Amino acid sequence: MDSDPNPPVLVDVRSKSEQAVSRIPGALTQQQYEAEVEALAKRRVVVYCTVGGRSYLYARKLVAAGREATNYRDGILGWCRAGLPLESPDKHPTTAVHPYWRIFHVPDPYEVKT
């Protein structure tokens, strides 16, 4: 995504308690995106949550409103399965992740924080 001259906007639709643990680097919260929606109107939107359910619903809402949006259906846990980095809310690298429900498997070497 860094090499794209017009990279997509990552939108995190997880709860505030999940977002307080970590996020995909560079992601905006749903509230941040909605506050800047007009400024970001020409950029594709990729929406994520934990495993893809909540993000699917929000991506559908954006598409219905005429936005170019897609669901990152693997969610933040798929990101972790791929071994990709996470960042804390203050933009420091972290291995902590909030799995939403304890039934969701968090891969090694990430640590569960709820």
Secondary structure, 3 states (H helix, E strand, C coil): CCCCCCCCEEEECCCHHHHCCCECCCCEEHHHHHHCCCCCCCCCEEEECCCCHHHHHHHHHHHHCCCCEEECCCHHHHHHHCCCCEECCCCCEECEECCCCCCCCCCCCCEECC
